[in-house]
Amino acid sequence: MASQNENSLIETKKTSKSSKNHTYDLDWLKNTNAKPFLTDERHLLKRPITDQGCQKRLSKYNGLVNRMTPEQIDEELRKRQLSTSGEIRIRRIRLKHYYKAQLTFGCENPLKMIQQHFEYIAVVDFEATCNINQGNNYPHEIIEFPIVLIDLQQQMIVDKFQSYCRPSIKPILSNFCTELTGIEQVCT
């Protein structure tokens, strides 16, 4: 990489091989203080299934999902009008959650029964500087500020915003950070 002086401009962009094609399932809320916004039915879905017949059927479905190819999983998700985006692990979990909801509540489309308190939610996924051996006191700086707006009625992303920030403490990203985030710096 060519040396850069303080006056050079840095354009930050996301590479096409970026790992940033995240899928935001409703479960992303589980580690937040958003429990008051979830309906009682949603809390029930988190409880273990106690009926042994249901447990056996769920185990059978989970085994089937685990043996499916990515194409088969996508086909099953499309049949159920669920998102096919994200890594294969996320798509498998999404399909398993669908089956669990069906067995727990016995409804055709469990996503339609969740009463929403909002029409839209905005999901923010900051990216920050990082290093492979950063330690506890590493000064993280935001390098990407993306937001997606999700229409809860349609259950789809309706708008996106993305902005990049040049870090000031360590203005050049480490190779580890570039690989992890998919964000690279290009001199212009």
WOSULRA-V744493 format. One record per residue. N is the residue number from 1. RES is the residue in one small letter. PHI is phi in radians with two decimals (NA if undefined). PSI is psi in whole degrees, -180 to 180 (* if undefined). Layout:
# WOSULRA-V744493
N_RES_PHI_PSI, N_RES_PHI_PSI
This chain:
# WOSULRA-V744493
1_m_NA_135, 2_a_-1.20_149, 3_s_-1.22_151, 4_q_-2.23_138, 5_n_-1.69_174, 6_e_-1.13_-25, 7_n_-1.48_-11, 8_s_-1.28_146, 9_l_-1.56_142, 10_i_-2.03_126, 11_e_-1.80_127, 12_t_-1.76_135, 13_k_-2.54_163, 14_k_-1.66_135, 15_t_-1.37_160, 16_s_-1.23_-22, 17_k_-1.59_21, 18_s_-1.07_145, 19_s_-1.58_18, 20_k_-1.57_16, 21_n_-1.50_63, 22_h_-1.27_155, 23_t_-1.96_131, 24_y_-1.85_93, 25_d_-1.36_166, 26_l_-1.06_-22, 27_d_-1.23_-11, 28_w_-1.09_-18, 29_l_-1.35_-14, 30_k_-1.09_-27, 31_n_-1.75_22, 32_t_-2.05_180, 33_n_-1.64_33, 34_a_-1.62_8, 35_k_-0.94_-35, 36_p_-1.07_-20, 37_f_-1.57_-8, 38_l_-1.60_140, 39_t_-1.33_166, 40_d_-1.02_-37, 41_e_-1.07_-38, 42_r_-1.15_-40, 43_h_-1.14_-37, 44_l_-1.10_-34, 45_l_-1.11_-27, 46_k_-1.38_-18, 47_r_-1.33_149, 48_p_-1.20_151, 49_i_-1.39_124, 50_t_-1.69_-22, 51_d_-1.24_123, 52_q_-1.14_-33, 53_g_-1.10_-44, 54_c_-1.14_-40, 55_q_-1.06_-43, 56_k_-1.13_-44, 57_r_-1.10_-42, 58_l_-1.11_-42, 59_s_-1.06_-40, 60_k_-1.09_-48, 61_y_-1.08_-42, 62_n_-1.09_-40, 63_g_-1.11_-42, 64_l_-1.08_-45, 65_v_-1.10_-41, 66_n_-1.10_-29, 67_r_-1.58_-7, 68_m_-1.28_148, 69_t_-1.35_162, 70_p_-0.96_-37, 71_e_-1.16_-40, 72_q_-1.15_-40, 73_i_-1.09_-46, 74_d_-1.05_-40, 75_e_-1.10_-44, 76_e_-1.13_-40, 77_l_-1.13_-43, 78_r_-1.09_-41, 79_k_-1.00_-32, 80_r_-1.74_11, 81_q_0.98_42, 82_l_-1.90_157, 83_s_-1.12_141, 84_t_-1.87_15, 85_s_-1.57_162, 86_g_1.79_174, 87_e_-1.18_160, 88_i_-1.03_-38, 89_r_-1.05_-43, 90_i_-1.17_-41, 91_r_-1.14_-39, 92_r_-1.08_-46, 93_i_-1.06_-42, 94_r_-1.05_-44, 95_l_-1.19_-40, 96_k_-1.11_-40, 97_h_-1.12_-37, 98_y_-1.06_-49, 99_y_-1.09_-41, 100_k_-1.10_-42, 101_a_-1.12_-40, 102_q_-1.10_-45, 103_l_-1.20_-35, 104_t_-1.27_-43, 105_f_-1.91_-15, 106_g_1.12_31, 107_c_-1.92_159, 108_e_-1.21_-46, 109_n_-2.28_97, 110_p_-1.11_-23, 111_l_-1.19_-28, 112_k_-1.32_-19, 113_m_-1.49_-12, 114_i_-1.33_115, 115_q_-1.33_124, 116_q_-1.67_140, 117_h_-1.60_-13, 118_f_-2.29_154, 119_e_-1.44_-37, 120_y_-2.34_153, 121_i_-2.30_151, 122_a_-1.92_129, 123_v_-1.94_125, 124_v_-1.93_135, 125_d_-2.32_84, 126_f_-1.12_145, 127_e_-2.01_140, 128_a_-2.31_163, 129_t_-1.08_151, 130_c_-2.72_163, 131_n_-2.53_153, 132_i_-1.11_-36, 133_n_-2.04_63, 134_q_-1.47_-26, 135_g_1.27_175, 136_n_-1.28_-25, 137_n_-1.76_19, 138_y_-1.14_131, 139_p_-1.43_89, 140_h_-1.18_140, 141_e_-2.26_139, 142_i_-1.15_131, 143_i_-2.07_-17, 144_e_-2.48_140, 145_f_-2.26_82, 146_p_-1.72_146, 147_i_-2.40_138, 148_v_-2.09_141, 149_l_-1.79_123, 150_i_-1.94_125, 151_d_-1.45_114, 152_l_-1.26_-26, 153_q_-1.24_-45, 154_q_-1.48_-16, 155_q_0.97_51, 156_m_-2.62_159, 157_i_-1.32_126, 158_v_-1.90_-16, 159_d_-2.76_154, 160_k_-2.38_148, 161_f_-2.40_142, 162_q_-2.59_130, 163_s_-2.43_146, 164_y_-1.95_148, 165_c_-2.21_136, 166_r_-1.45_125, 167_p_-1.18_147, 168_s_-1.77_-32, 169_i_-1.27_-50, 170_k_-2.18_87, 171_p_-1.18_-18, 172_i_-1.84_123, 173_l_-1.22_144, 174_s_-1.27_159, 175_n_-1.05_-38, 176_f_-1.05_-45, 177_c_-1.12_-42, 178_t_-1.09_-44, 179_e_-1.16_-42, 180_l_-1.20_-44, 181_t_-1.63_-22, 182_g_1.40_8, 183_i_-1.74_128, 184_e_-2.17_156, 185_q_-1.82_137, 186_v_-2.21_131, 187_c_-1.28_136, 188_t_-2.20_*
